Amino acid sequence: MANPNRQFQVTDAATLQALVRAQPLATLVIAHEGTLHANHIPLYLDPDRGPHGTLIGHVARANGVWPLLPQQAVAVFHGPQAYVSPSWYPSKAIDGKQVPTWNYAAVHAHGTLCAVDDPVRLRAILHTLSERHEAHRANPWRIDDAPSDYIHQLLRAIVGIEMPVDRWEGIWKVSQNRSDTDRVGVVQGLLAEGTPAAHDMAVLVRGG
């Protein structure tokens, strides 16, 4: 992990996978011949495929990353994040020895990224992704709503990607290293910001 402090590390699979489902847009990174390739791709987690689940998505055929596959990859999922002002710490009044920091939650999924170019499997990926993101809507869009020739044309323009997860890593830096009094101050300060991002971080600080 980017932060070696074990105090911030989270290993509970359910917690990590909940963030992945809530924030599916991943920063997907591979290395090939000394060059790093980063893409921002929404990925669906199928928890029942493999011991640690499988991430599924697709890229444009014009995207140069898929011909490089299979490759070892890391998918980074970003959760709530917020600036934390030292003025929110009651302990600041004691000696003034406080500095700003940044709170955040993130998940790293490691595995071997592979391309899926079979039309039947690719259509299944599109079906899965649309069902996942349309399920909560009153009138969910389905892939069969579009003309079949249009979908066939679309399938020729994209390539599926799948990554069976070998291991998960999580970091929740949510003021665990502060006193209870300072944590209350952080929650109050975040809520006073009045933004959705600050509110989401306040929830994590309060519960973390």
QUITA-V39938 format. One line per field, one symbol per residue. ss: DSSP state (@ for helix, = for strand, . for the rest). phi: phi as a letter, one per 40 degrees, with the letter a starting at -180 (. if undefined). A space follows every 50 residues. Layout:
ss: ???
phi: ???
This chain:
ss: .....@@@==..@@@@@@@@@@..========..========.===.... ...=======.....@@@..==============.@@@...@@@@..... ================..@@@@@@@@@@@@@@@@........@@@..@@@ @@@@@@.================......@@@@@@@@@@@@@@..@@@@@ @@@@@@@.
phi: .cbccccccbbcccccccccccbccbcbbbbafgbcbbbbbcbcccccbg cbgbcbaabcccccccccccacabbbbbcdaacbcccccdccccbgcbbc abcababbbbiccbcbbcdccccccccccccccbdcccbccbdcccdccc cccccccbbcbbbcccabbbbbcbgccbcdccccccdccccccgbdcccc cdcccccc
